[in-house]
């Protein structure tokens, strides 16, 4: 998977990962704090880490399929 395809995959996947990061920080704040609060920095960091992981994994799988085809 070349750089352009990886970048497109990354940009499409980022909003979904940001939603997951927001849900994680929301659940954490409800569990450990008395009031509702979203830690935006933590949500963005979670989204970036998940997005980089899934983009890397997709690229690795694409290379593996290209090698066996």
FITI-722523 format. One record per residue (C-alpha): x, y, z; residue number from 0; residue in one letter. Coordinates in Angstrom, 1 decimal. Example, Ala and Ser with C-alpha at 12.3 -4.5 7.8 and 13.67 -1.06 7.14 Angstrom:
<rs>
- 12.3_-4.5_7.8_0_A
- 13.7_-1.1_7.1_1_S
</rs>
This chain:
<rs>
- 0.0_0.0_0.0_0_X
- 1.6_3.2_-1.1_1_X
- 1.7_6.5_0.9_2_X
- -1.3_8.1_-0.8_3_X
- -3.5_5.1_-0.1_4_X
- -2.3_5.0_3.5_5_X
- -3.0_8.7_3.9_6_X
- -6.5_8.4_2.5_7_X
- -7.2_5.4_4.7_8_X
- -5.9_7.3_7.7_9_X
- -8.1_10.3_7.0_10_X
- -11.2_8.2_6.5_11_X
- -10.6_6.2_9.7_12_X
- -9.7_9.2_11.9_13_X
- -13.3_10.5_12.6_14_X
- -14.4_7.0_13.7_15_X
- -11.3_6.7_16.0_16_X
- -12.0_10.1_17.4_17_X
- -15.5_9.0_18.3_18_X
- -14.1_6.0_20.0_19_X
- -11.6_8.2_21.9_20_X
- -14.4_10.5_23.0_21_X
- -16.5_7.6_24.2_22_X
- -13.5_6.2_26.2_23_X
- -12.8_9.6_27.9_24_X
- -16.5_10.1_28.5_25_X
- -16.8_6.6_30.2_26_X
- -13.7_7.3_32.2_27_X
- -15.1_10.7_33.4_28_X
- -18.4_9.1_34.4_29_X
- -16.7_6.3_36.3_30_X
- -14.0_8.3_38.2_31_X
- -15.3_11.9_38.4_32_X
- -18.5_13.4_39.7_33_X
- -19.2_15.5_36.7_34_X
- -19.2_15.0_33.0_35_X
- -16.1_16.1_31.2_36_X
- -14.3_15.2_28.0_37_X
- -10.5_15.3_28.0_38_X
- -9.9_16.4_24.3_39_X
- -6.2_15.9_24.4_40_X
- -6.6_12.3_25.6_41_X
- -9.3_11.6_23.0_42_X
- -7.1_12.9_20.2_43_X
- -4.2_10.9_21.4_44_X
- -6.3_7.7_21.6_45_X
- -7.6_8.4_18.1_46_X
- -4.2_8.9_16.7_47_X
- -2.8_5.8_18.3_48_X
- -5.7_3.6_17.1_49_X
- -5.6_5.2_13.7_50_X
- -1.9_4.6_13.2_51_X
- -2.2_1.0_14.4_52_X
- -5.0_0.2_12.0_53_X
- -3.4_2.0_9.1_54_X
- -0.1_0.1_9.8_55_X
- -2.0_-3.2_10.0_56_X
- -3.8_-2.6_6.7_57_X
- -0.6_-1.8_5.0_58_X
- 1.1_-4.9_6.4_59_X
- -1.8_-7.1_5.2_60_X
- -1.8_-5.5_1.8_61_X
- 1.9_-6.2_1.4_62_X
- 1.4_-9.8_2.6_63_X
- -1.4_-10.3_0.0_64_X
- 0.6_-8.7_-2.8_65_X
- 3.5_-11.1_-2.0_66_X
- 1.4_-14.2_-2.1_67_X
- -0.6_-13.2_-5.2_68_X
</rs>
